[in-house]
Amino acid sequence: MKQQSNNPTNTKETTATPSTPLTPAQRRYVEAVYAHLCKTYGLKIAKANLRGHKPADVANFAIQKVIRNVQHYMDRYPTADHAANAVAANAFVDYCRRDNAQRGHGARGTRTVIGDEPGNYGDSDGESLIARQSGTIVDPEDIVDDDYREGIIREVRENISPLAWEGLVLTEINGLTQTEAAKLLGVGREHLNREINKAKKIAKRMLEDNDWEVE
């Protein structure tokens, strides 16, 4: 994590400072988890990182999950490496979804990818098509079209496994290979490959059965 030195002449960041007050033991635990997260992300996503995500940025995002409920993590995962492994994969997927939304790469930005969705899916106050097109005239048909695609994605997601969904997000949207995604998710590549292939067959069958039109 990043923390600024008390010396005003030294502004180099070395660890992140959580806003939630922590006991000394909790702080040591959080610092150790953060170090493991940085190592995990540095080893597993650096070479497959098509959008330039920095391991430290992803780790700072992930560690907030631990900070918000630090005692729960300490009780459930006595060692820092176990806690880091427990949050690393899901936190990375969430980070990528948020980044996709901020870049405007939700369902509208990747029309041909089954498994894509806006990063703040389900949030009524989240980024909307109109917000993404601020200052321009929006064709109402575009809004209908966007909602139509998001509805299809939602239907497909409900019928595939969580592992397949996360695998699709990591590989189809964020550019990781199946081997890299499998390592990040803590499963074997062949197992992930089977789940993804099964999900694609389900999606194809649903498209055919429902006569959906996807560009």
N, C-alpha and C positions, 0 to 999 in steps of 0.2 A: 504494500500500500504506500501512498505518498504522504509525506508529512514535511512541512516546512520547518527549517531550523529556527530556533529562537534568536539566532544571531541575525540582525537586520541586514548585514552585509553578505550573508550567505543565503541565497534564494533558491539554491538547487533543491529539487524535491527528491526525497528518498523513499517516502512511504505515504499512503493516503490517510488522512485524519478523519475518522468517523465522527459524525456530529452527535451520535448517541453516546452518552457517558458510559464508559466501560470500567470495570474493576481492573486492577493490574493483571490478574490471571486471565480475564477475558481478553484484554488487549494483547497479551502474549499469544493467546490462542488465535485471535484474528490475524495478527501479523504472520504467524506460522502458516495459517491456511492461505493467506494471500501469496506468500512466497511459493507455496506448492502450486497455486493457480497460475502464477506467472510462468513457472517452469513447464506446467502442463500445456498452456497455450503456446508458449514459445516453441516447444518441441513438436506439437501436433498440428498447428495451423499456420505456422510461419511460411512454409514452402507452398502451401495451397491457398494462400491468402490473396485472392484476386482483387480485392477492394482495399487493400492496405490497412486492414485492422491491425492495431498494435496490441501485442499480448498484454501490456500493462493496462491499456484502456479496457480490454475485455475483462481482465482480472478485477479492475476497480468496479466494473459493473456487477460482476459475479459476487464480489465480497459483500455487497450490500444485502444480499439474501442472508448471509451469515450474521452480519451486524444486527439486522432487524430482529433476529431471534437467536442470539448467540448462545444463551444458556441451553436452549433446546438442542443446538448442534453439539455443544460440549457434552451434554448428557448422552446423546445418541451416537456421536462419533468422537470417542475419546482422543483419537490422534488426528493431527491436522491433515495428514495426507488422505485419510478416509473421508473427512469432511470435504476436502477439495474435490475428490473423485465423485462425491455425491452430488455436487452442484455444477461441476464443470460443463458437462454436455448440455443440459437444459439451459444454463445461463448463456452459453454461446449461441444457441439457437435463438433465445429471446433477444440477445444483443443484435444478431443479424436481422431479425424481424424489425426491430426498432430502426436499425440503419436503413433497411429497405424502405420503410415508411417515410423516413426523413429525406431519402433520395428520390421519393416518388416511384419506387419500384415495387409497388404492391401488385395486385391482380391486374390492374390496368397496364402496368409497365412490362409485364411478362405474360402476354396473353396465351402463349402456347404451352405454358408449364402448368400441369396439374399439380396442385400442392402449394401454390403460392397464395399469399394473402397479405393484406395490409398489416403492418406491425402492431397496430392498436385495434385489431379485429374485435368487434363486439362493444367497442367504446363509443357511445353515442356522441361524446364530445370530442372524439378523435378526428384525425385528419380526414377531410372529405374530398371528393372530387373537385368541388367548387373551391375549397381552400387551396388545393394544389394548383388550380388555374387562376389564382387571384389576379385581378386586374384585366382579365380577358373575358370575352363573351363565351359562355359554355353552351354547347348544343344540348338541349334536353335529352335528345336521343343517346348522347354519350353517357349521360347519367344512368339511363335505363339499361344501356348496354353493360355498363360497369357493374351495376347491381345484379344483372343477370349472370355475369361470370362469377361474381362473388357467391351467388346462390349455388351455382354448380360446384364450386370449390368446397363450400360448406357441406354439401351433400356427400361429396366424395370423401372428405376428411372423416365424416362420421362413420364411414364404412370400411376404413382401413385401419391398420394397427398404429398406435402412437409411434412405434419404432420406425415404421415405414414412412410416416409423416415427417418425422425429424430427419430421416435419411434423405428424403426428397428435398427438404429445405436445404440441407447441407450440400448435397451434390448438384441438384438441378438449379438452385438459385445462387448458392454461394461458391460454387466452383470446386468443391473438394472432390477428390476421387472417392470411390466407395471404400477403398482401403483406409484412407485418412479419416473418412466419416465414421467408419466402424471403430477405429481406435478411439476417436473422441467420444463415441457413444458407449464404449466398453463392451462391444460384441464382436463376434467373428465376422470377417468380410463376407463369407459365403452365406451366413445367416442373414446379414443385412441385405445382400443381393437377392435372396429368396423373398424377403419381405417386400422389397421395392418392386420386384417383378410381379409379385402377387397383387400389390396395390395398383400397378399399372394395368393389369388385366381386369381388375375390378372397375377401375375408372373407365376403361375402354368399353366394358360391358354396360356400364351405367349410361355412358354416352349413347350407345346404340339403342339400348332399351327405352331410353327416355327421349330419343331423337333430339338430343341437345345439339346446338350448333356452337362450336368454339372456333374462333379465328386462330 
